[in-house]
Structures are given as C-alpha cells and as structure tokens.
C-alpha cells in the first residue's frame, strides 16, 4: 500500500513539473512574441474604425512578406515558428523582419500624427 502511494506521489510530482514547464514555456513565448494591443479610449465607436483603417493603411505600405509576417504574428496572434514554417524561413528571420518593420511602422505613425 505504501509503495503504491509513493508511486502515486512520484507520478503527481512529475505531472506537476511537466505542467509547470509547459506553462513557463508558453509565458516565455508570449513575452517574446507578445501581441500588440491598442486600447481605444472613450466611447466613440468611430475611433476604433479610424484606428483600424490607419493600421491597414500603414500595413499596405510595407512589402508583401513583412506585411504577411506582421499580419499573422502581431494581429492574428500566430507564433513566429508557425509563420516561419509557412514561409520556409527560420524563426529568427521572422523575428528580425517583424522587429524591423514594426520600427518602420512606429516611425511612420509618429510622422503622420
């Protein structure tokens, strides 16, 4: 009886470790690939529409591949690895492209305001 309790406790401990590792990995991935969220302040429903149109206009100014990467990773919430697999690129290449063009979008947003 004691032996089966020990086995059960060991099994539970291993399951907890696995669950913790999975949770940690997802948190780390979320931090690394986190989505950009824009909160619209106020109750004006047109603000959200104008904001969406502005984002769409900024995305259309980008080359096709960076636009696709930003749309999939940032807006749709896909992982960099998923997009990298679709484009036959490395995850690092997707990450580098995403960062570069997000900086360009941010600079264009500052110029247009």
C-alpha positions, 0 to 999 in steps of 0.5 A: 500500500505504501509503495503504491502511494509513493508511486502515486506521489512520484507520478503527481510530482512529475505531472506537476513539473511537466505542467509547470514547464509547459506553462513557463514555456508558453509565458516565455513565448508570449513575452517574446512574441507578445501581441500588440494591443491598442486600447481605444479610449472613450466611447466613440465607436468611430475611433476604433474604425479610424484606428483600424483603417490607419493600421491597414493603411500603414500595413499596405505600405510595407512589402508583401512578406513583412506585411504577411509576417506582421499580419499573422504574428502581431494581429492574428496572434500566430507564433513566429515558428508557425509563420516561419514554417509557412514561409520556409524561413527560420524563426529568427528571420521572422523575428528580425523582419517583424522587429524591423518593420514594426520600427518602420511602422512606429516611425511612420505613425509618429510622422503622420500624427 
